[in-house]
Amino acid sequence: MDIAERASKIRLLLFDVDGVLTDGTVIVHSDGSESKAFNIRDGAGIVLAQRAGLQVGLLSARLSGATTHRAAQLGVAMVIQGVRNKLDAYERILRDGGLDDTEVAFMGDDLLDLPVLARVGLAAAPADAVADVRAGVHFVASAGGGRGAVRELIETVLRAQQRWAAAIREYTPSSS
């Protein structure tokens, strides 16, 4: 099955955070608080995906206030953090959402993402994911984590579902 066929079935876009929505850098301040840098185009893509009717969720092993805050800014309600076993959390997502594997795309970048990547209908990775992850996915973005990889996957899915033109209509000049 090719990427477009896999992408056409997607109802949920699920993303790891560190190394996917960010470049993997976590800045720890002297007071113990953290900072992360999120790509604005990735965020705009997430908003477009939701407006187009796709569900979006975040699945992270780390618990981070910055992630919670960014998800709220983007209107992402499905935020699962601090999980030791991502596969168990993924299976709960499927049950709660009435979804099957073929309807989920997941983008991950490191070894602990492999169990979920092995299950989903469309497994994806940023260009700078570890080699074992890149070797085991259907789609490798040309951009790295926190550098537009998320946006690439979203555009791929929306184009395969013929939702891209409608998703960007308000931003493109109309022809007379």
C-alpha positions in Angstrom: 0.0 0.0 0.0 1.4 3.4 -0.9 1.6 6.6 1.2 -1.5 8.2 -0.4 -3.6 5.1 0.1 -2.5 4.9 3.8 -3.0 8.7 4.3 -6.5 8.6 2.8 -7.8 6.5 5.7 -6.4 8.6 8.5 -8.8 10.1 11.1 -6.3 10.7 13.9 -2.9 12.4 13.6 -0.9 11.4 16.7 2.5 13.0 17.5 5.4 12.4 19.9 6.5 15.8 21.2 10.3 16.0 21.9 12.1 15.4 18.7 9.0 15.7 16.6 7.2 18.9 17.5 10.5 20.2 18.8 14.1 19.6 17.8 14.5 17.6 21.0 16.2 20.4 22.9 14.9 21.0 26.4 16.2 24.1 28.1 16.3 23.7 31.9 16.3 27.1 33.7 18.0 27.7 37.1 14.6 27.6 38.8 13.9 24.1 37.4 11.4 25.3 34.8 11.8 24.2 31.2 11.5 25.8 27.8 11.0 24.2 24.4 10.9 25.7 20.9 7.9 24.8 18.7 7.7 25.4 15.0 5.0 27.9 14.1 4.3 26.2 10.7 3.8 22.8 12.5 1.3 24.6 14.7 -0.5 26.1 11.8 -0.7 22.7 10.2 -2.2 21.2 13.3 -4.9 23.9 13.3 -5.6 23.3 9.6 -5.9 19.5 10.2 -8.4 20.1 13.0 -10.4 22.5 10.9 -10.5 19.9 8.1 -12.1 17.4 10.5 -9.1 15.4 11.6 -8.4 14.6 15.3 -5.0 15.5 16.6 -3.3 14.1 19.7 0.0 14.3 21.5 1.6 11.2 23.1 4.7 11.8 25.1 6.8 9.9 27.6 7.8 13.2 29.3 5.5 15.4 31.4 6.0 19.0 30.4 4.1 22.2 31.2 5.4 23.7 28.0 3.7 20.9 26.0 0.4 21.4 27.9 0.5 25.1 27.2 1.3 24.6 23.5 -1.4 22.1 23.1 -3.9 24.5 24.6 -2.8 27.2 22.3 -3.5 24.9 19.3 -6.8 23.6 20.6 -5.4 20.0 21.0 -7.5 18.3 23.7 -5.9 14.8 23.4 -2.7 15.3 25.3 -1.2 12.2 27.0 2.1 12.8 28.8 4.3 11.0 31.3 3.5 7.5 30.0 6.0 4.8 30.4 4.5 2.5 27.9 3.3 4.4 24.8 1.7 1.2 23.3 -0.7 0.9 26.3 -1.7 4.5 26.0 -2.1 4.1 22.2 -4.5 1.1 22.8 -6.5 3.2 25.2 -6.7 5.9 22.5 -8.1 3.4 20.0 -10.7 2.0 22.4 -11.8 5.5 23.6 -12.0 6.8 20.1 -13.5 3.8 18.4 -10.6 3.7 16.0 -8.6 1.0 14.4 -4.9 1.0 13.5 -5.5 1.9 9.8 -7.1 5.2 10.9 -4.1 6.5 12.8 -1.0 8.2 11.7 1.8 8.5 14.3 5.1 10.4 14.0 7.8 9.4 16.3 11.6 9.9 16.4 13.2 7.5 18.9 13.2 3.9 20.0 10.4 4.1 22.5 8.1 5.1 19.6 8.7 1.9 17.7 5.9 -0.2 19.3 3.3 2.4 18.3 4.9 3.0 14.9 4.7 -0.8 14.2 0.9 -0.7 14.7 -0.4 2.4 13.0 -1.8 2.7 9.5 0.7 5.4 8.6 4.0 5.4 10.5 6.1 8.6 10.1 9.3 10.1 11.3 11.2 13.4 11.0 14.3 13.4 8.8 16.5 13.4 11.9 14.9 10.5 13.7 17.2 7.7 14.8 18.1 5.2 12.1 16.0 2.3 13.5 12.9 4.5 13.4 13.5 5.8 9.9 14.0 2.3 8.7 10.7 1.1 10.1 8.3 3.8 8.9 6.2 4.4 5.8 7.0 8.1 5.6 10.2 10.0 6.4 9.7 13.8 6.2 12.4 15.9 4.5 12.4 18.2 7.5 13.7 17.5 10.9 11.8 17.4 14.2 10.7 20.9 15.2 11.6 22.1 11.7 8.4 21.4 9.7 8.2 17.5 9.7 4.8 17.7 11.4 3.5 20.1 8.7 4.8 17.8 5.9 2.8 14.9 7.3 -0.3 16.9 7.7 -0.1 18.3 4.2 0.5 14.7 2.9 -2.6 13.4 4.7 -4.9 16.4 3.7 -3.8 16.2 0.1 -4.4 12.4 0.0 -7.9 13.1 1.4 -8.5 15.9 -1.1 -9.0 18.3 1.8 -6.0 20.5 1.2 -7.5 23.0 -1.2 -10.5 23.6 1.2 -8.2 23.8 4.2 -6.2 26.7 2.7 -9.0 28.4 0.7 -9.3 31.3 3.1 -5.6 32.1 2.6 -5.4 31.9 -1.2 -6.5 34.6 -3.5 -9.7 33.8 -5.4 -9.8 33.8 -9.2 -12.2 36.1 -10.9 
